[in-house]
Amino acid sequence: MGMMRKLIASGVAAKVVQELQKPQNQAKLKQFVRDFQNKNKGGGTRPTGRGY
């Protein structure tokens, strides 16, 4: 079972690498990363977990 899981994981990783080499996907990835970074820079205060 473990060997099969590793085979599937390596196949998926190879497909991801192939897709990321396409120019249209590179642009989408860059935009996603930009949006993600901007979302996380939102600032504000983080909850401390104290309810009092």
Backbone torsions as a table, in degrees:
resi	resn	phi	psi	omega
1	MET	NA	-42.7	-178.1
2	GLY	-63.8	-38.0	-179.8
3	MET	-67.2	-39.2	179.4
4	MET	-64.5	-40.9	178.9
5	ARG	-62.2	-42.2	178.9
6	LYS	-65.4	-38.2	177.9
7	LEU	-63.4	-44.9	180.0
8	ILE	-64.8	-43.7	-179.5
9	ALA	-62.1	-40.9	-179.9
10	SER	-70.0	-34.0	176.2
11	GLY	-65.5	-42.6	178.4
12	VAL	-64.7	-42.8	179.5
13	ALA	-62.1	-40.8	178.4
14	ALA	-62.9	-41.2	179.2
15	LYS	-65.5	-41.1	178.4
16	VAL	-61.3	-44.2	179.8
17	VAL	-62.2	-42.1	178.4
18	GLN	-61.3	-43.5	-178.0
19	GLU	-67.9	-35.5	-178.6
20	LEU	-72.3	-16.3	179.0
21	GLN	-80.1	-12.7	179.1
22	LYS	-76.7	134.8	-175.8
23	PRO	-58.5	-40.3	-178.7
24	GLN	-66.3	-32.5	178.8
25	ASN	-76.0	-30.3	176.9
26	GLN	-64.8	-40.7	178.6
27	ALA	-64.4	-42.3	179.0
28	LYS	-62.9	-41.5	-179.3
29	LEU	-64.9	-43.7	179.6
30	LYS	-62.0	-41.5	179.1
31	GLN	-65.6	-40.8	178.5
32	PHE	-61.3	-44.8	-179.3
33	VAL	-63.9	-42.8	178.4
34	ARG	-60.0	-47.5	179.9
35	ASP	-62.5	-42.1	-179.3
36	PHE	-63.2	-44.0	179.8
37	GLN	-65.3	-40.7	179.3
38	ASN	-65.9	-37.5	178.9
39	LYS	-63.8	-39.6	-178.0
40	ASN	-78.4	-17.0	178.0
41	LYS	-85.0	7.1	-174.6
42	GLY	-51.7	-21.7	178.1
43	GLY	76.5	-148.5	-178.0
44	GLY	79.5	-171.2	-179.1
45	THR	-107.9	142.6	177.3
46	ARG	-87.6	145.0	177.2
47	PRO	-64.8	139.7	-178.1
48	THR	-92.2	-14.4	-179.0
49	GLY	92.0	-3.6	178.9
50	ARG	-89.3	128.7	-176.5
51	GLY	-100.8	21.9	-178.2
52	TYR	-123.6	NA	NA
